Amino acid sequence: MNTLDYRNTNTLWASVIVETLSRLGLTTAIICPGSRSTPLTVALVRHPKIETLPILDERSASFFALGRAKRSHQPVALVCTSGTAGANFYPAVIEAKESHVPLILLTADRPPEMRACASGQTIDQQKLFGDFVNSYTEMAIPNIGLLNYARQTIVQTWVKVLYPIPGPIQLNCPFQNPLAPLSETLDLNIEENSFFEAVSPPILGQVTTNVLPKTLLDSWVNNNRGIIVAGPALPQNPEAYCRAVAQLSQTLGWPVLAESLSPLRNYQSLNPYLVSTYDTLLRHHGEKLIPEKVIQLGPLPTSKVLRQWLRQQQPYTYQVSPYALNVDPLHGRTQRLEISVECLGELIATAKYAEKCDSQTNQYCQTWINCDRTLEQHISQTLQTIQTPFEGKISWILSQYLPEGTPLIIANSMPIRDMESFWQPNDRHIQPYFSRGANGIDGTLSTAMGIAHNNQNSLLLTGDLAFLHDTNGLLNARHINGSLTVILINNQGGGIFEMLPIADFEPPFEQYFAAPQTVDIANLCCAYGVQHTLINTWEQLIQYIKNLAINNYPPLQVLEVRTNRKADAHWRKTQLISLAKVVRHQESGASVVPDPDARFSTSLKFPG
């Protein structure tokens, strides 16, 4: 089949755009139905090297594309018709911009003569997404004499979607009639090999610093009171990232406070200085752990406790990021280092500093490790004994039973925070996926579907409101090539708000903040033909999780776990502090044992 479509000017123009995108590296396009985008849709669908998926709802489609691009680290194209269709991309565009995910937004439009004259399905689409795109381009009206322009505009646009910082771009594409590929074959034959000869994936510059002053590295090595704070990370090679952090940590002898949304906790054996319980530990144990220097890798972890502690202590901080971005929400004493974590680890290794072996571990680092191991043991023992439905235990279970390498997507709000508190270090080589750019609950299910597509059995951990906020995503289940299991924590409302001061003010708390819902999740799933299971015991949940490694699950299934958000919030507010106190008292020789079920009423049980 010929790559270029000569049936009319629009089809030829669109096929030049699509063939150029394919040669640059595009492999996936998400297409929303509509008339004005017909030339783009036809060109994409007929291209043999581009996978196309039709998704009805533009909002859901954009988050599905976001998930695909997050996993592949490569641009994904989105196509929509004119009018308000493109406006539904906006939340996903914002998340893509804030989390550096490459998306190509092909918004079809009416030609200029049909704008601002009450023509149907026409709005002002110029720079529709404002500053939330890396670039905006208004394409010319298709013209055979401008095919070179069309090709080169796409080439330049591809660079902008990836460099210097990955993100979304908008190509506004006006088309005149006829939109369909009518049989009016053009008297034209382009020599494709010559026409596309220079189109290939660009060689982009490395936005990293290859050399750091040796005086800086020396100051780190000679300091025995430093910590490494590792925030959310989605590296292309998780193991290489973890090895680089381990190299840095062991060379300096500094502990690594590892966010659960990085792969670090899932490559435990690489780094003996890994600390996972800092969120709980710092609630009642921060004064003896104050650092002199901090190396911050990427954005700060989610933990509000850690952020408040760092804001109060104001240690001198080196912020490591491969991009020229400000990642300092605390406005502290910071120095920015524009370098990737992998490159930093390599520099430390080639500087020929000897790693500090365990026998040489400084007292400050050892204090962190001892406190962390003690607290980790107490948290694990406490959660082990909880038999009632407590949503925090789900993260703890996943960290121990999720099959190796399982793609794990975590919804915002309480699941993220429970991961930080309860996800245990392991060697399961899991790379978490998340949307921490804008930190919203928008498109949670659709994003997870995009990650699960063409992937191994994947798992989404979400609350009920985040799930219900994106129920249109259920329409996409039939398009998933793979399997997504959703663990839906149903506490009938927004559990995150129970942790905030506003929870003490009733009214208006319950109605306007907790937003209780009474949706029958089983019936909702049934309406979409999605398999639903109500979890009755922890053992049942564990078995489903284990089976992700072997079972041929359906494209989408929902495991509903019903919990009590008020009881769970009370447990977090009281027991986490109690667990932190255990470390202090144990060091002083006293004995304090928290009561794991003290916050639950005896009537709170699993259903069934």
C-alpha atoms as one frame of an Amber mdcrd trajectory, in Angstrom:
protein
   0.000   0.000   0.000   1.250   3.467  -0.873   1.982   5.607   2.151   0.596
   8.756   0.562  -3.097   9.057  -0.262  -3.759  10.866  -3.571  -7.565  10.779
  -3.481  -7.779  14.533  -2.829  -5.791  17.419  -1.409  -6.917  16.821   2.187
  -6.045  13.131   2.135  -2.621  13.806   0.613  -1.906  16.565   3.134  -2.954
  14.410   6.097  -0.980  11.410   4.824   2.173  13.541   4.558   1.681  14.607
   8.185   1.114  11.031   9.352   3.976   9.483   7.369   6.308  12.153   8.750
   5.156  11.383  12.294   5.684   7.673  11.722   9.244   8.158  10.455   9.995
  10.315  13.480   8.859   7.533  15.815   5.088   7.774  16.367   3.571   4.340
  16.997   0.262   5.109  18.737  -2.634   7.465  18.045  -5.857   7.853  20.026
  -8.722   8.982  17.825 -11.970  10.609  18.941 -14.881  10.500  16.484 -15.842
  13.609  14.527 -16.308  14.951  11.012 -13.775  17.784  10.674 -10.905  15.450
  11.663 -11.810  12.925   8.932  -8.605  13.405   6.845  -6.368  12.848   9.891
  -8.391   9.842  11.062  -8.283   8.175   7.645  -4.541   8.780   7.290  -3.751
   7.372  10.719  -6.007   4.324  10.406  -4.569   3.331   7.022  -0.952   3.651
   8.152   0.540   0.160   8.702   3.013   1.170  11.429   0.742   3.215  13.689
  -1.639   1.600  16.167  -4.920   3.495  16.382  -7.557   3.222  19.087 -11.019
   4.820  18.868 -12.213   6.373  22.144 -15.545   8.179  22.332 -14.992  10.650
  25.176 -12.199  13.161  24.505 -11.424  13.581  28.192 -10.997   9.862  28.700
  -9.075   9.560  25.427  -6.567  12.199  26.468  -5.829  10.449  29.759  -5.534
   7.100  27.995  -2.935   8.728  25.729  -1.234  10.189  28.802  -0.895   6.701
  30.277   0.525   5.287  27.040   3.085   8.079  26.803   4.049   7.737  30.483
   4.885   4.081  29.974   6.652   4.398  26.604   8.398   7.745  27.234   7.529
   8.504  23.601   4.957  10.887  22.070   1.399   9.685  21.560  -0.931  11.489
  19.141  -4.458  12.615  20.019  -6.990  13.523  17.329 -10.289  15.347  17.775
 -12.793  17.269  15.709 -13.493  21.000  15.857 -15.475  22.886  18.494 -15.456
  21.993  22.196 -13.945  18.545  21.566 -10.386  19.755  22.120 -11.362  21.584
  25.303 -11.986  18.207  26.903  -8.265  17.456  26.517  -7.400  20.292  28.913
  -7.012  18.414  32.249  -4.763  15.784  30.666  -2.775  18.491  28.869  -2.126
  20.208  32.202  -0.975  16.948  33.787   1.236  16.204  30.777   2.830  19.635
  30.999   3.439  19.421  34.746   4.765  15.843  34.661   6.755  16.191  31.400
   4.814  13.698  29.273   4.997  14.078  25.448   1.612  14.384  23.714   0.823
  15.588  20.191  -2.617  17.213  20.073  -4.037  17.287  16.553  -7.110  19.493
  16.886  -9.036  19.658  13.621 -10.613  23.042  12.885 -12.798  24.910  10.446
 -10.943  27.077   7.913 -10.585  30.807   8.757 -13.527  31.887   6.563 -15.866
  29.746   8.693 -14.778  31.207  12.016 -16.477  33.998  13.974 -19.593  33.858
  11.773 -21.910  31.542  13.714 -20.769  28.511  11.748 -21.682  25.288  13.539
 -19.243  23.484  15.820 -16.742  26.338  15.621 -14.965  28.048  18.494 -11.693
  29.952  18.808  -9.141  27.140  18.990  -6.107  29.408  18.684  -3.697  28.583
  21.511  -6.529  26.674  23.167  -4.263  25.334  25.924  -2.423  28.564  26.683
   0.955  28.075  28.322   0.282  24.416  29.136   1.820  23.304  25.841   5.456
  23.393  24.773   4.412  24.984  21.488   1.387  25.897  19.391   1.224  25.805
  15.594  -1.616  26.812  13.294  -1.212  24.662  10.194  -1.933  26.147   6.781
  -4.999  25.195   4.789  -4.034  22.014   2.862  -2.311  22.991  -0.360  -0.381
  20.737  -2.746   2.208  23.460  -3.191   2.953  23.465   0.563   3.668  19.768
   1.195   7.310  20.514   2.039   6.069  23.024   4.606   3.702  20.436   6.132
   6.507  17.877   6.430   9.031  20.262   8.002   6.510  21.764  10.394   5.892
  18.294  11.784   9.648  17.641  12.046  10.150  20.807  14.081   7.099  20.085
  16.197   8.423  16.631  17.099  11.559  18.228  18.521   9.490  20.593  20.657
   7.436  17.769  22.158  10.631  16.136  23.465  13.212  18.901  23.952  14.418
  20.583  26.077  11.646  19.328  28.386   9.097  16.720  27.235   5.512  17.939
  27.181   2.375  18.412  25.060   2.157  20.453  21.848  -0.897  21.572  19.861
  -1.182  21.440  16.089  -4.397  23.156  15.021  -5.344  21.666  11.651  -7.995
  23.457   9.545  -9.624  21.534   6.711 -11.971  22.629   3.937 -14.470  20.323
   2.261 -14.432  17.644   0.987 -13.370  15.879   4.184 -13.987  12.305   3.040
 -11.517  10.587   0.668 -13.617  11.096  -2.457 -12.340   9.378  -5.594 -10.848
  12.401  -7.316  -7.340  11.064  -7.746  -4.768  13.809  -7.983  -2.532  13.918
 -11.036   0.593  13.774  -8.873   3.194  11.197  -7.920   5.739  12.056  -5.237
   9.012  10.134  -5.019   8.614   9.173  -1.368  12.170   7.993  -0.709  13.493
  11.356  -1.762  10.669  13.402  -0.211  11.086  11.823   3.241  14.826  11.130
   3.010  15.821  13.538   5.793  12.980  12.575   8.144  14.265  10.457  11.024
  14.226  10.578  14.831  16.245  13.657  15.823  19.450  13.485  17.832  18.610
  15.698  20.775  21.102  17.363  23.079  21.579  15.996  26.578  20.257  18.416
  29.158  22.764  17.342  31.758  25.984  18.621  33.223  28.804  16.193  32.593
  31.155  17.662  35.163  30.599  18.936  38.698  33.289  20.760  40.652  35.459
  18.317  42.586  35.233  20.670  45.566  31.491  20.043  45.628  31.896  16.264
  45.500  34.608  16.475  48.191  32.298  18.471  50.450  29.700  15.731  50.193
  32.148  12.905  50.826  33.640  14.642  53.840  30.278  15.343  55.456  28.929
  12.651  57.795  25.596  14.294  58.454  23.815  14.281  55.122  20.724  12.638
  53.683  19.473  11.903  50.182  15.780  12.616  49.618  14.440  10.742  46.585
  11.061  11.912  45.299   8.678  10.485  42.669  10.560   9.109  39.681   9.582
   7.404  36.450  12.946   6.613  34.838  13.215   4.842  31.500  15.524   2.281
  33.132  14.440   1.797  36.772  17.316  -0.515  37.683  19.925   1.889  36.309
  18.301   4.682  38.302  18.351   2.613  41.500  21.973   1.607  40.971  22.960
   5.252  40.510  21.246   6.241  43.763  22.876   3.301  45.543  26.291   4.370
  44.217  25.743   7.887  45.511  24.416   6.703  48.886  27.121   4.161  49.604
  29.950   6.411  48.451  28.813   9.231  50.727  27.522   7.034  53.546  24.242
   8.966  53.509  20.821   7.349  54.056  18.232   7.543  51.248  14.726   8.614
  52.218  12.935   6.842  49.369   9.488   7.918  48.199   7.201   4.974  47.436
   6.524   6.461  43.985  10.077   5.845  42.874  11.381   2.353  42.070  13.921
   2.542  44.937  11.890   0.645  47.538  11.451  -2.180  45.026  15.195  -2.734
  44.499  15.958  -3.023  48.203  19.039  -5.247  47.978  20.939  -2.646  45.947
  21.103  -0.187  48.829  21.650  -1.008  52.528  21.029   2.639  53.478  17.411
   2.743  52.278  14.906   4.424  54.633  11.170   3.931  54.020   9.474   4.893
  57.320  10.483   8.574  57.431   6.870   9.816  57.231   6.004   8.028  60.487
   9.433   8.374  62.077   9.546  12.160  61.804   6.212  12.560  63.559   7.931
  11.987  66.899  11.626  11.541  66.305  12.980  14.364  64.138  15.335  16.341
  66.364  18.195  13.807  66.499  18.003  13.192  62.757  18.533  16.788  61.583
  20.953  16.849  58.611  23.548  19.405  57.672  23.182  18.772  53.940  20.525
  17.280  51.702  20.703  15.993  48.140  17.180  16.148  46.708  16.566  13.908
  43.700  13.736  15.323  41.598  10.593  16.718  43.256  10.109  16.288  46.987
   8.268  13.183  48.232   4.542  13.462  48.908   4.962  13.321  52.695   3.668
  16.483  54.357   5.499  15.489  57.542   8.840  15.385  55.706   8.190  18.709
  53.993   7.316  20.440  57.250  10.413  19.003  58.910  12.688  20.193  56.098
  11.037  23.620  56.098  11.650  23.928  59.820  15.276  22.746  59.699  16.304
  24.569  56.483  19.346  22.366  55.675  21.559  23.336  52.745  20.011  21.443
  49.840  21.313  20.428  46.414  18.425  19.862  44.036  19.154  17.381  41.265
  17.019  17.565  38.107  17.812  16.896  34.436  15.664  19.886  33.466  15.979
  23.606  34.133  13.074  23.584  36.575  12.453  24.900  40.063  11.617  21.944
  42.330  11.829  23.920  45.583   8.329  24.434  47.048   9.895  25.089  50.481
  11.948  28.078  49.252  14.910  26.885  51.280  18.668  27.289  51.073  19.087
  25.478  47.776  21.549  25.055  44.948  20.250  23.603  41.698  22.265  20.952
  39.856  21.061  20.400  36.290  22.083  16.791  35.917  20.345  13.419  35.730
  20.501  11.014  38.662  22.142   8.406  36.445  24.832  10.870  35.358  25.425
  11.946  38.964  25.927   8.330  40.025  28.394   7.824  37.191  30.342  10.948
  38.174  30.596   9.788  41.766  31.800   6.380  40.605  34.411   7.747  38.198
  35.691  10.185  40.832  37.210   7.083  42.463  35.878   7.722  45.946  35.839
   4.538  47.992  32.415   3.393  49.126  31.954   3.435  52.882  31.534  -0.158
  53.983  29.142  -1.106  56.783  31.883  -1.062  59.415  32.627   2.542  58.519
  29.032   3.741  58.486  28.933   6.999  60.405  26.877   7.245  63.563  24.384
   9.657  62.052  23.604   7.318  59.152  23.458   4.353  61.520  20.921   6.173
  63.697  18.649   6.594  60.678  19.025   2.933  59.722  18.423   1.632  63.252
  15.319   3.776  63.728  13.972   2.811  60.320  14.474  -0.920  60.805  12.881
  -0.844  64.271   9.879   1.129  63.071   9.515  -0.947  59.914   9.318  -4.081
  62.043   6.674  -2.597  64.340   4.575  -1.336  61.428   4.716  -4.747  59.793
   3.800  -6.560  63.009   0.923  -4.169  63.637  -0.547  -4.476  60.147  -0.140
  -8.251  60.227  -2.507  -8.476  63.189  -5.235  -6.242  61.699  -8.064  -8.471
  60.550 -10.651  -5.750  60.016 -10.861  -3.848  56.694  -8.280  -1.037  56.979
  -7.346   0.569  53.653  -3.744   1.239  54.691  -3.131  -2.514  54.901  -3.743
  -2.875  51.160  -0.511  -1.045  50.281   1.379  -3.189  52.763  -0.058  -6.376
  51.222   0.747  -5.255  47.684   4.387  -4.627  48.583   4.712  -8.255  49.686
   2.564 -10.203  47.224   2.460  -8.266  43.948   4.212 -10.387  41.287   7.628
  -9.184  40.193   7.592  -6.386  37.638   3.834  -5.806  37.784   2.907  -2.341
  36.465   1.298  -0.566  39.436  -0.742   2.612  39.047  -1.591   4.589  42.195
  -4.433   7.106  42.338  -3.964  10.415  44.093  -5.292  11.345  47.546  -5.185
   8.605  50.223  -3.723   5.697  48.145  -0.588   7.781  47.493  -0.215   8.611
  51.180  -0.848   5.064  52.332   1.831   3.909  49.903   4.262   6.310  51.542
   3.445   5.073  55.045   2.987   1.342  54.486   4.778   0.191  51.304   7.531
  -2.128  52.519  10.955  -2.342  50.812  11.287  -5.408  48.605  13.048  -6.796
  45.541  10.016  -7.115  43.274  11.363  -4.652  40.673   8.070  -2.781  40.450
   7.907   0.629  38.771   5.014   2.659  40.169   3.048   4.928  37.818   1.345
   8.075  39.049   0.058  11.535  38.097   1.878  13.897  40.430   2.208  16.801
  37.997  -1.002  18.519  39.015  -1.875  15.902  41.669  -5.530  15.678  40.641
  -7.873  12.701  40.481  -8.779  13.482  36.858  -8.683  10.566  34.431  -7.389
   8.012  36.923  -8.999   4.967  35.307  -8.274   6.044  31.729  -4.616   6.764
  32.519  -4.294   3.313  34.064  -5.858   1.776  30.960  -3.309   3.539  28.772
  -0.492   2.123  30.903  -2.025  -1.371  30.876  -2.542  -1.440  27.095  -0.044
  -3.758  25.362   1.412  -4.504  28.782   1.463  -7.410  31.199  -1.255  -7.764
  33.840  -1.417  -4.354  35.529  -2.983  -3.115  38.755  -4.633   0.182  39.731
  -5.075   1.119  43.399  -7.759   3.796  43.695 -10.368   5.285  45.966 -14.044
   5.373  45.076 -14.272   9.083  44.183 -11.265   8.965  41.852 -12.777   5.904
  40.158 -16.248   7.438  39.803 -14.789  10.719  38.542 -13.707   8.820  35.407
 -16.500   6.296  34.820 -16.505   7.117  31.101 -13.205   5.255  31.087 -15.195
   2.038  31.500 -16.208   2.437  27.857 -12.598   1.735  26.885 -12.308  -1.724
  28.452 -12.804  -3.501  25.125  -9.838  -1.665  23.605  -7.285  -2.852  26.167
  -4.833  -5.374  24.796  -3.808  -6.762  28.162  -5.425  -6.773  31.571  -6.085
  -4.150  34.246  -7.173  -5.152  37.747  -8.630  -2.311  39.806  -8.518  -2.492
  43.594 -11.269  -0.040  44.448 -11.274   1.157  48.053 -14.896   2.059  48.679
 -15.192   4.183  51.813 -18.140   6.119  50.387 -16.440   9.477  50.095 -13.186
  11.381  50.146 -11.035   9.790  52.828  -8.247  12.345  52.332 -10.461  15.102
  53.732 -10.927  13.173  56.977  -7.232  13.897  57.629  -7.650  17.676  57.335
  -8.725  20.237  59.990 -11.998  20.891  58.142 -13.132  17.402  59.218 -13.927
  18.869  62.671 -16.461  21.303  61.237 -19.902  19.840  60.659 -21.637  21.284
  58.782 -20.382  21.664  56.051 -17.781  18.842  56.104 -19.723  15.690  55.286
 -21.739  17.030  52.365 -19.306  19.447  50.768 -15.893  17.884  51.453 -16.285
  14.169  52.119 -18.870  14.103  49.281 -20.416  10.760  50.270 -21.618   8.574
  47.407 -23.926   5.584  47.428 -23.186   4.087  44.005 -23.624   0.332  43.782
 -20.241  -0.514  42.258 -21.352  -4.011  41.257 -24.314  -2.677  39.275 -22.161
   0.020  37.687 -19.664  -2.579  36.491 -22.463  -4.792  35.247 -23.826  -1.963
  33.105 -20.484  -1.797  31.286 -19.931  -5.552  31.178 -16.998  -5.332  33.583
 -16.242  -8.166  36.002 -16.720  -7.204  39.664 -15.752  -9.009  42.872 -16.481
  -7.918  46.431 -13.507  -8.795  48.650 -14.539 -10.610  51.831 -11.189 -11.445
  53.453  -7.550 -10.407  53.291  -6.715 -13.926  52.131  -9.048 -13.539  49.145
  -7.387 -10.271  48.143  -3.911 -11.780  48.477  -4.882 -14.672  46.208  -6.139
 -12.327  43.487  -2.890 -10.344  43.718  -0.717 -13.465  43.486  -2.692 -14.688
  40.480  -1.748 -11.596  38.472   1.397 -13.513  37.553  -0.405 -16.510  36.060
  -4.099 -15.882  35.389  -5.474 -14.739  32.068  -7.641 -12.056  33.592 -10.239
 -10.137  31.525  -9.259  -6.763  30.043 -10.761  -5.063  33.099 -11.898  -6.337
  36.487 -12.775  -4.505  39.699 -11.998  -5.818  43.181 -14.043  -3.771  45.651
 -12.792  -3.419  49.235 -15.248  -1.677  51.563 -13.762   0.296  54.452 -14.773
   2.932  56.990 -13.037   6.240  56.223 -13.630   7.773  59.652 -12.232   4.765
  61.485  -9.278   4.594  59.115  -8.552   8.294  59.575  -8.661   7.892  63.354
  -6.179   5.015  63.126  -3.750   7.066  61.063  -3.987  10.066  63.377  -3.374
   8.055  66.540  -1.520   4.857  65.713   1.160   6.320  63.449   2.245   8.659
  66.235   2.068   5.752  68.679   4.288   3.675  66.398   6.800   6.526  66.132
   6.909   6.738  69.926   7.775   3.055  70.075  11.189   3.794  68.570  11.965
   6.499  71.132  10.806   4.410  74.095  12.587   1.316  72.846  15.856   3.237
  72.720  15.298   4.386  76.293  14.508   0.844  77.455  10.766   1.375  77.978
   8.161  -0.890  76.442   5.244   0.517  74.451   3.085  -1.666  72.248   0.383
  -0.024  70.121  -3.037  -1.637  69.941  -3.612  -2.234  66.219  -7.401  -2.553
  66.448  -8.066   0.048  69.148  -9.674   2.444  66.684 -12.179   0.033  65.134
 -15.602  -0.759  66.468 -16.224  -4.456  66.966 -18.995  -4.312  64.351 -16.655
  -3.272  61.533 -16.046  -6.387  59.440 -15.574  -7.540  55.893 -18.908  -8.151
  54.118 -20.139 -11.674  53.723
